[in-house]
Amino acid sequence: MPKRASVIGLLALGGVLGCGVGDPTVRSATRTDSGPAVTDGPGTAPGVTVPPPASVTEPCPTDECAAVDLRIRSCSQALDCTAFEGCGDDGRCGPCVVPAHCRPTERCQVGLCVPPEPPSWWLTVTREDFAAIHDDPYTEIFVPCALEVLGTRYEDGCRIRLRGGTSLDFPKKSFRINFAEGVPHPGPNRKINLRAEYNDPTFLRNFLSLQSFRRLSAVPVSAIQFVRLYLNGEYYGLMTEVEPIDETFLRGQGLSDEAPTYEADPPHELSSLGAGGLMPLPDSSLYPQVYDKKVGDPDDYGDLIALIEEDLWNDRLSEEAGGPSAARLRASVDVGEYLDYLAVNGLLQSHDHVRKNYYLTRQPKASGPPLWMVIAWDQDLTFGCLWNDVEQTTLCDSTVVDSWYDRGTLVSCTPAGFPALYFYNQLIHQVLADEQLRAAFTGRLCRYLDGPVWQVELPAMVDVMAAYLRSAVGDDLADLNLRPEDYDREVAELKRFIVGRADFLRGELACP
């Protein structure tokens, strides 16, 4: 495809068009280091009718704002469900209500089927091969391995490499284990992600975030479990196994496993310029470098480019002209599901989803054209843990409760487009620039804050899971906890965040 010169020629003007003194189309916005944008809304172009804003107390006033979760696995017993799920009386996997919903050795606590302890996995890699993947950590080098789970050894077609971005610099590594197609492997997926969670001393942020999405929203998320990993007979440490996003995942969520699906995973040199933020790129050859196509024809990026360069960018130009900011995306994006996604991320104080760490899938619908949906991913920078610009690291060494809940939006008169002068995402911005959709977004946040999940279930879940993990964490000599009391202190910070975040958001949103 040719370079998008006609589009990119406008990028330098994006966000500047109409930014003159007294221009009624200007969106005023102010930010502080600890606060969100305060906007007084877009202007209205002549002849354009803008629906009245939705009430904060009525967060989903229209069908497009009301996502319904139909992606729940069916089951006949708890073994049919993923870790920590139970098989309910209705034959669906989900939170347990009574012990009978769980496996025989598990307890039903706060809706979780909790085993007596994390399972042990036994990994074998020759010392030479293990050294080889560490010698060049930024190159994806697979070496042979063997994995024993629940007494069964899986060796045929087993390959392992290091995984991660900034985490590759941490002393405790994360791994990706792949099994060849058609050979036996543990679990439903032949691809296994083992995360060290080194930056999170509690080991719980990713788990609690995925549970929050499950209990608060219709956003599909991965299954997750904890394992005690032994390497060549010696305890390597506590790890999380996180379900990969691929055809197997889509089928398990009741979604089409043939729908085009992309991961936003730009290299640092492009991410630093804004790539991954769903803005037009100067050359079509850059799209495969920024958005890794996981499902569908790997050479066909036409649908994603149409979303970015036609729908989102034309909505941006419409907004600059004083018109609607989301007219085109309403017809191409599952807006209700996306509002769920943004609201939960705002609640969790996630900033890591603006340019990366999300998936897009264009799913067919029972009626009408396919719609884009988002899948949450890599939720460790949450619950008060943020990227540290000074130290250039993600270590969770302090707890922040008062950071922006609408991260990814543009401030007034900031140029849009690539290269980005501001940390934003075009889809996030266009959705939250729409008064009705923004009111639905803030309404969701207010509803979540005072609901049972945030007020009761998550604090109790912190206690339950900390007790479940305490022994495995104590035995892990490679984590950030030097003493048992260090772990207890870090766990207490999670509960402090839950309370502090609610207090901050109530004040900012003026929730009823």
Wavefront OBJ file of the C-alpha trace (Angstrom):
o trace
v 0.000 0.000 0.000
v 1.222 3.560 -0.649
v 2.251 5.979 2.035
v -0.672 7.805 3.631
v 0.569 11.244 2.677
v -2.901 12.802 2.524
v -3.690 11.666 6.048
v -0.318 12.388 7.574
v -0.286 15.842 6.061
v -3.125 16.645 8.443
v -1.508 15.128 11.506
v 0.529 18.176 12.323
v -2.713 20.163 12.370
v -4.692 17.700 14.490
v -5.632 19.282 17.797
v -4.644 22.712 16.483
v -7.481 23.211 14.011
v -9.898 25.689 15.554
v -7.612 26.509 18.491
v -8.009 30.268 18.218
v -9.041 32.920 20.710
v -12.771 32.882 21.204
v -13.326 29.854 18.977
v -16.445 28.077 20.301
v -15.225 24.645 19.169
v -12.262 24.581 21.561
v -12.464 21.947 24.291
v -11.063 23.515 27.429
v -9.147 21.141 29.664
v -6.865 21.447 32.632
v -4.793 18.816 34.351
v -2.762 18.607 37.490
v -0.219 15.960 38.391
v -2.823 14.162 40.437
v -6.077 15.034 38.738
v -8.091 14.255 35.637
v -9.023 16.453 32.739
v -11.851 18.876 33.397
v -13.735 19.546 30.194
v -16.686 21.636 29.260
v -17.463 19.632 26.175
v -17.093 20.006 22.411
v -18.823 22.655 20.389
v -21.611 21.753 17.977
v -21.327 22.178 14.245
v -24.283 23.812 12.466
v -26.980 21.302 11.603
v -25.599 18.606 13.932
v -27.854 17.299 16.678
v -25.995 16.083 19.758
v -27.988 13.856 22.144
v -28.357 15.154 25.690
v -25.698 13.936 28.120
v -26.541 10.847 30.103
v -27.092 11.208 33.819
v -24.282 9.957 36.042
v -26.879 8.057 38.036
v -28.078 6.352 34.846
v -24.797 5.117 33.361
v -26.209 3.036 30.501
v -29.176 4.961 29.048
v -29.003 3.406 25.587
v -28.528 -0.063 24.160
v -25.087 0.854 22.866
v -23.954 1.626 26.416
v -25.271 -1.610 27.892
v -22.880 -4.471 27.245
v -24.219 -7.936 28.048
v -21.767 -10.712 28.894
v -22.655 -13.918 27.063
v -19.079 -15.237 27.082
v -19.292 -17.693 29.976
v -18.050 -21.281 29.665
v -20.570 -24.078 30.141
v -19.678 -26.927 32.515
v -20.872 -30.150 34.075
v -18.219 -30.130 36.833
v -15.591 -27.755 38.223
v -12.844 -29.504 36.240
v -14.410 -28.018 33.098
v -13.672 -24.506 34.405
v -10.465 -22.508 34.700
v -8.481 -21.969 37.897
v -10.422 -20.374 40.774
v -13.749 -20.780 38.938
v -16.586 -23.005 40.062
v -19.302 -24.798 38.108
v -22.577 -23.203 39.155
v -26.001 -24.761 39.501
v -26.878 -23.232 36.115
v -24.102 -25.214 34.387
v -21.907 -22.145 33.846
v -18.374 -21.439 35.016
v -17.949 -18.458 37.280
v -17.732 -17.403 40.944
v -18.614 -20.187 43.354
v -21.451 -19.809 45.840
v -21.165 -23.074 47.782
v -18.292 -25.586 48.198
v -20.062 -28.061 45.901
v -19.317 -25.721 42.967
v -15.562 -26.319 43.439
v -13.188 -29.257 43.078
v -13.144 -31.659 46.066
v -10.005 -30.231 47.715
v -10.914 -26.563 47.182
v -12.655 -24.088 49.472
v -15.190 -21.552 48.210
v -14.025 -18.146 49.489
v -15.204 -14.767 48.172
v -16.486 -16.517 45.050
v -13.105 -18.151 44.425
v -12.420 -21.877 44.428
v -9.135 -21.822 46.374
v -6.873 -24.922 46.399
v -4.851 -25.843 49.513
v -1.673 -24.497 47.877
v -0.345 -23.541 44.430
v 0.502 -26.557 42.245
v 4.156 -27.425 41.626
v 5.536 -27.509 38.078
v 8.870 -29.134 37.337
v 10.833 -27.629 34.430
v 13.972 -29.157 32.961
v 16.383 -27.228 30.707
v 20.051 -28.000 30.189
v 22.396 -25.528 31.862
v 23.936 -24.675 28.500
v 20.560 -23.886 26.911
v 19.384 -21.909 29.942
v 22.552 -19.827 29.795
v 22.079 -19.283 26.049
v 18.668 -17.636 26.377
v 20.005 -15.385 29.162
v 23.092 -14.354 27.168
v 20.868 -12.600 24.620
v 17.619 -11.847 26.489
v 16.213 -9.437 23.883
v 16.287 -12.047 21.120
v 13.525 -14.651 21.080
v 15.616 -17.816 21.273
v 13.742 -21.080 21.878
v 15.595 -24.030 23.398
v 14.402 -27.579 24.237
v 12.748 -28.262 27.588
v 10.588 -30.724 29.510
v 7.710 -29.886 31.853
v 6.154 -32.117 34.506
v 2.672 -31.176 35.771
v 0.603 -33.267 38.196
v 2.882 -36.264 37.736
v 2.833 -36.265 33.916
v 6.004 -35.342 32.035
v 5.633 -33.458 28.724
v 8.807 -33.388 26.637
v 7.902 -33.988 22.992
v 7.904 -30.665 21.122
v 8.591 -28.598 24.258
v 10.466 -25.312 23.676
v 11.139 -22.407 26.045
v 12.298 -18.789 25.745
v 12.369 -15.659 27.887
v 9.358 -13.332 27.610
v 8.639 -9.721 28.510
v 9.671 -6.133 27.765
v 11.174 -4.109 30.592
v 10.909 -7.240 32.744
v 13.761 -8.776 30.743
v 16.074 -6.592 32.816
v 14.838 -8.061 36.101
v 16.912 -10.790 37.798
v 13.927 -13.142 38.030
v 12.773 -13.909 34.486
v 9.438 -14.749 32.896
v 9.110 -17.563 30.356
v 7.132 -18.628 27.321
v 6.787 -22.394 26.807
v 5.463 -23.640 23.465
v 4.490 -27.178 22.525
v 4.387 -28.282 18.914
v 0.972 -28.761 17.333
v -0.489 -32.210 17.794
v 1.616 -33.288 20.787
v 0.357 -33.740 24.381
v 0.648 -30.698 26.631
v -0.721 -29.653 30.040
v -3.889 -27.582 30.032
v -6.087 -26.421 27.159
v -3.441 -24.377 25.328
v -0.147 -25.501 23.833
v 1.316 -22.024 24.566
v 2.096 -21.266 28.207
v 2.965 -17.875 29.702
v 4.820 -17.997 33.028
v 5.163 -14.538 34.590
v 7.670 -13.870 37.371
v 5.685 -10.838 38.668
v 9.040 -9.554 39.934
v 7.964 -5.890 39.951
v 4.958 -6.672 42.189
v 5.984 -7.847 45.690
v 2.384 -8.955 46.386
v 2.151 -11.147 43.241
v -1.533 -10.135 43.231
v -1.996 -7.046 41.057
v -2.478 -8.850 37.754
v -4.740 -11.442 39.396
v -6.898 -8.863 41.184
v -7.190 -6.761 38.034
v -8.375 -9.681 35.923
v -10.857 -10.603 38.651
v -12.102 -7.005 38.643
v -12.747 -7.157 34.905
v -14.553 -10.490 35.325
v -16.825 -9.272 38.107
v -17.485 -5.718 36.981
v -17.604 -5.850 33.202
v -18.259 -7.708 29.976
v -14.612 -7.461 28.893
v -13.067 -10.874 28.092
v -9.899 -11.610 30.076
v -7.462 -14.462 30.476
v -7.623 -17.195 33.051
v -4.801 -17.012 35.590
v -3.322 -19.350 38.193
v -0.279 -19.463 40.474
v 2.389 -22.170 40.280
v 5.476 -23.045 42.277
v 8.107 -23.458 39.541
v 11.038 -25.802 40.034
v 13.952 -25.533 37.578
v 16.173 -28.589 37.292
v 14.973 -29.750 40.701
v 15.488 -26.439 42.540
v 12.753 -23.973 43.500
v 12.902 -21.103 41.002
v 10.055 -19.142 42.546
v 6.364 -18.355 42.530
v 4.968 -17.628 39.040
v 1.622 -16.843 37.481
v 0.401 -18.741 34.455
v -1.683 -16.420 32.268
v -3.802 -17.733 29.405
v -2.560 -16.445 26.007
v -4.907 -14.585 23.653
v -5.365 -16.751 20.561
v -7.955 -18.948 18.841
v -8.281 -21.205 21.893
v -8.990 -18.204 24.121
v -11.579 -16.791 21.706
v -13.425 -20.114 21.538
v -13.440 -20.348 25.327
v -15.063 -16.907 25.515
v -17.794 -17.868 23.058
v -16.260 -15.599 20.408
v -15.361 -16.347 16.808
v -11.941 -17.975 16.592
v -11.626 -16.783 12.983
v -12.167 -13.072 13.680
v -9.133 -10.869 12.964
v -7.348 -10.220 16.252
v -4.382 -7.920 16.918
v -2.057 -7.270 19.839
v -0.794 -3.714 20.391
v 2.882 -4.399 21.014
v 5.019 -1.691 19.384
v 8.810 -1.665 19.695
v 10.094 1.021 22.044
v 11.383 3.263 19.267
v 7.880 3.485 17.768
v 5.940 3.409 21.038
v 7.866 6.462 22.238
v 6.473 8.331 19.218
v 2.889 7.309 19.915
v 2.578 4.120 17.871
v 0.098 1.718 19.428
v -2.246 4.592 20.245
v -4.508 3.841 17.261
v -3.438 6.905 15.297
v -2.572 6.840 11.562
v 1.001 5.825 10.812
v 3.036 7.430 8.009
v 3.568 4.194 6.111
v 1.405 1.079 5.907
v 4.504 -1.085 6.416
v 4.648 0.129 10.027
v 1.325 -1.398 11.051
v 2.625 -5.003 11.311
v 5.501 -3.732 13.472
v 3.079 -2.088 15.897
v 0.076 -4.439 15.862
v 0.947 -8.123 15.864
v -1.817 -10.037 14.086
v -2.612 -13.122 16.172
v -5.652 -14.452 14.277
v -6.507 -14.096 10.598
v -4.534 -13.483 7.391
v -1.174 -12.150 8.627
v -0.748 -10.024 5.497
v -4.160 -8.333 5.604
v -4.312 -5.231 7.814
v -7.054 -3.544 5.812
v -9.717 -3.730 8.540
v -7.454 -2.288 11.250
v -6.207 0.482 8.964
v -9.815 1.360 8.083
v -10.676 1.652 11.789
v -7.694 3.917 12.457
v -7.436 6.014 9.304
v -11.091 6.257 8.322
v -13.277 5.915 11.403
v -11.149 7.292 14.226
v -9.325 9.946 12.248
v -12.478 11.278 10.601
v -14.111 11.419 14.023
v -11.108 13.467 15.144
v -11.521 15.883 12.224
v -15.242 16.130 12.948
v -14.482 17.008 16.563
v -11.992 19.665 15.456
v -14.699 21.194 13.245
v -17.109 21.339 16.172
v -19.060 18.223 15.235
v -19.557 14.839 16.920
v -16.409 13.097 18.139
v -17.666 9.508 17.927
v -20.181 9.266 15.072
v -18.180 6.818 12.943
v -16.753 4.716 15.757
v -20.254 4.123 17.152
v -20.918 2.053 14.014
v -17.649 0.097 14.127
v -16.805 -0.387 17.821
v -18.711 -2.244 20.553
v -19.063 0.972 22.536
v -20.672 -0.586 25.598
v -17.891 -3.131 25.990
v -15.262 -0.428 25.456
v -16.807 1.810 28.113
v -16.610 -1.145 30.508
v -12.936 -1.526 29.624
v -12.112 2.150 30.158
v -14.054 2.394 33.410
v -12.398 -0.649 34.999
v -8.965 0.607 33.912
v -9.802 4.002 35.401
v -10.804 2.358 38.651
v -7.627 0.255 38.772
v -5.511 3.303 37.849
v -3.980 1.535 34.865
v -1.933 3.696 32.505
v -0.262 0.854 30.654
v -3.109 0.309 28.158
v -2.729 3.544 26.175
v -0.127 2.439 23.623
v 0.246 -1.281 24.346
v -1.000 -4.198 26.432
v -4.395 -4.618 24.813
v -5.887 -6.737 22.036
v -8.446 -5.763 19.401
v -10.729 -8.344 17.792
v -13.364 -7.633 15.120
v -16.185 -9.952 16.079
v -19.289 -10.813 14.014
v -22.654 -9.912 15.533
v -26.067 -11.589 15.292
v -27.339 -8.564 13.371
v -25.430 -5.770 11.726
v -21.755 -5.532 10.771
v -18.879 -6.895 12.865
v -17.771 -4.701 15.756
v -14.360 -4.151 17.297
v -13.949 -5.380 20.859
v -11.019 -4.916 23.230
v -9.375 -7.571 25.408
v -7.518 -6.512 28.551
v -3.934 -7.725 28.949
v -0.897 -7.393 31.249
v -2.496 -5.680 34.242
v 0.404 -5.607 36.710
v 0.798 -1.799 36.716
v -2.393 -1.285 38.703
v -3.513 -0.958 42.332
v -1.186 1.983 42.950
v 1.843 0.779 40.955
v 2.900 3.106 38.111
v 5.763 3.477 35.658
v 8.552 5.542 37.226
v 9.858 8.032 34.632
v 12.808 9.052 36.818
v 14.054 5.533 37.503
v 12.776 4.155 34.175
v 11.373 1.110 35.904
v 8.075 -0.471 36.909
v 9.064 -1.568 40.417
v 6.133 -1.037 42.780
v 8.050 0.894 45.439
v 5.251 3.345 46.333
v 1.462 3.419 46.243
v -0.285 6.205 44.302
v -4.070 6.603 44.585
v -4.737 9.975 42.939
v -3.616 9.610 39.331
v -5.822 10.251 36.283
v -8.797 8.029 35.617
v -9.109 9.067 31.955
v -5.504 8.568 30.851
v -5.203 8.561 27.065
v -7.208 11.704 26.285
v -5.790 14.862 24.720
v -5.694 18.196 26.475
v -6.873 21.339 24.719
v -5.000 22.331 21.538
v -2.485 19.498 21.780
v -1.607 18.241 18.280
v -2.995 14.798 17.485
v -1.407 12.139 15.347
v 1.974 10.574 14.766
v 4.527 11.417 16.026
v 2.535 12.134 19.170
v 3.429 15.095 21.337
v 1.273 13.766 24.132
v 0.603 10.372 25.746
v -2.795 9.556 24.276
v -4.861 6.980 22.400
v -7.119 8.084 19.535
v -9.963 5.693 20.401
v -9.897 6.590 24.106
v -9.934 10.274 23.261
v -12.759 10.130 20.715
v -14.985 8.087 23.032
v -14.442 10.302 26.079
v -14.777 13.524 24.053
v -18.420 12.562 23.440
v -20.537 14.037 26.263
v -23.021 11.171 26.393
v -20.360 8.462 26.338
v -18.226 10.279 28.884
v -21.226 10.514 31.220
v -21.792 6.774 30.778
v -18.102 6.210 31.561
v -18.146 8.265 34.759
v -21.479 6.696 35.707
v -19.892 3.284 35.531
v -17.038 4.443 37.755
v -19.430 5.777 40.385
v -21.445 2.551 40.292
v -18.317 0.434 40.694
v -17.008 2.479 43.633
v -20.005 1.854 45.851
v -20.760 -1.662 44.656
v -20.016 -4.902 46.508
v -17.025 -5.873 44.343
v -14.895 -2.846 45.254
v -16.252 -2.336 48.762
v -16.424 -5.924 50.024
v -15.177 -8.611 47.657
v -11.780 -7.210 46.621
v -10.564 -6.411 50.170
v -11.610 -9.893 51.283
v -9.998 -11.387 48.170
v -6.696 -9.711 49.075
v -6.714 -11.452 52.463
v -7.737 -14.835 51.052
v -5.150 -14.840 48.271
v -2.339 -13.501 50.458
v -2.911 -16.390 52.860
v -2.936 -18.813 49.911
v 0.387 -17.490 48.565
v 2.266 -16.682 51.780
v 4.230 -19.950 52.031
v 5.232 -19.935 48.335
v 6.269 -16.288 48.585
v 8.302 -17.004 51.722
v 10.213 -19.737 49.907
v 10.893 -17.499 46.874
v 14.411 -16.124 47.328
v 14.320 -14.205 44.034
v 11.422 -11.859 44.781
v 11.486 -8.402 46.396
v 10.359 -9.537 49.851
v 13.330 -9.946 52.164
v 11.280 -10.861 55.239
v 7.733 -12.176 55.844
v 6.727 -8.817 57.300
v 7.717 -7.177 53.991
v 5.070 -9.220 52.216
v 2.437 -8.374 54.813
v 3.241 -4.679 54.482
v 2.930 -4.799 50.681
v -0.390 -6.646 50.896
v -1.697 -3.981 53.268
v -0.844 -1.386 50.602
v -3.302 -3.061 48.226
v -6.123 -2.561 50.700
v -5.014 1.009 51.316
v -5.228 1.634 47.574
v -8.779 0.279 47.361
v -9.935 2.732 50.041
v -7.843 5.676 48.845
v -8.759 5.266 45.198
v -12.456 5.266 46.048
v -12.097 8.430 48.134
v -10.172 10.199 45.357
v -12.570 9.245 42.572
v -15.661 10.178 44.561
v -14.223 13.634 45.035
v -13.231 14.051 41.398
v -16.468 12.677 39.933
v -18.877 14.115 42.501
v -20.617 10.745 42.634
v -24.117 10.898 44.145
l 1 2 3 4 5 6 7 8 9 10 11 12 13 14 15 16 17 18 19 20 21 22 23 24 25 26 27 28 29 30 31 32 33 34 35 36 37 38 39 40 41 42 43 44 45 46 47 48 49 50 51 52 53 54 55 56 57 58 59 60 61 62 63 64 65 66 67 68 69 70 71 72 73 74 75 76 77 78 79 80 81 82 83 84 85 86 87 88 89 90 91 92 93 94 95 96 97 98 99 100 101 102 103 104 105 106 107 108 109 110 111 112 113 114 115 116 117 118 119 120 121 122 123 124 125 126 127 128 129 130 131 132 133 134 135 136 137 138 139 140 141 142 143 144 145 146 147 148 149 150 151 152 153 154 155 156 157 158 159 160 161 162 163 164 165 166 167 168 169 170 171 172 173 174 175 176 177 178 179 180 181 182 183 184 185 186 187 188 189 190 191 192 193 194 195 196 197 198 199 200 201 202 203 204 205 206 207 208 209 210 211 212 213 214 215 216 217 218 219 220 221 222 223 224 225 226 227 228 229 230 231 232 233 234 235 236 237 238 239 240 241 242 243 244 245 246 247 248 249 250 251 252 253 254 255 256 257 258 259 260 261 262 263 264 265 266 267 268 269 270 271 272 273 274 275 276 277 278 279 280 281 282 283 284 285 286 287 288 289 290 291 292 293 294 295 296 297 298 299 300 301 302 303 304 305 306 307 308 309 310 311 312 313 314 315 316 317 318 319 320 321 322 323 324 325 326 327 328 329 330 331 332 333 334 335 336 337 338 339 340 341 342 343 344 345 346 347 348 349 350 351 352 353 354 355 356 357 358 359 360 361 362 363 364 365 366 367 368 369 370 371 372 373 374 375 376 377 378 379 380 381 382 383 384 385 386 387 388 389 390 391 392 393 394 395 396 397 398 399 400 401 402 403 404 405 406 407 408 409 410 411 412 413 414 415 416 417 418 419 420 421 422 423 424 425 426 427 428 429 430 431 432 433 434 435 436 437 438 439 440 441 442 443 444 445 446 447 448 449 450 451 452 453 454 455 456 457 458 459 460 461 462 463 464 465 466 467 468 469 470 471 472 473 474 475 476 477 478 479 480 481 482 483 484 485 486 487 488 489 490 491 492 493 494 495 496 497 498 499 500 501 502 503 504 505 506 507 508 509 510 511 512
